[in-house]
Amino acid sequence: MTMKAKEIRDLSADEIRERIREEEEQLSQLHFQHAIAELPNPMVLREKRRLVARLTTILKEKAQEQAAA
């Protein structure tokens, strides 16, 4: 399930960090499965990678906001 940026911004920084860890773990497992056999939907790799990037970006934005405050 992909999350919209607005949904991510509603999460706390700790929740975002936890979500990044979970998504990276799932992405790693998917890469491993893809190396062994064909995935039914290889687009999942792209979606996961982009979700991790989105989460990381918003986490950095939150850190900059706190540093400025």
KACORVEN-V407857 format. One record per backbone hydrogen bond with DSSP energy under -0.5 kcal/mol. CO is the residue of the C=O (numbers start at 1). NH is the residue of the N-H. Records with the same first field share a line. If there is no record, write none. Layout:
CO=NH  NH
//
This chain:
4=8
5=9
6=10
8=11
12=16
13=17
14=18
15=19
16=20
17=21
18=22
19=23
20=24
21=25
22=26
23=27
24=28
25=29
26=30
27=31
28=32
29=33
30=34
31=35
32=36
33=37
41=44
42=45  46
43=47
44=48
45=49
46=50
47=51
48=52
49=53
50=54
51=55
52=56
53=57
54=58
55=59
56=60
57=61
58=62
59=63
60=64
61=65
62=66
63=67
64=68
65=69
//
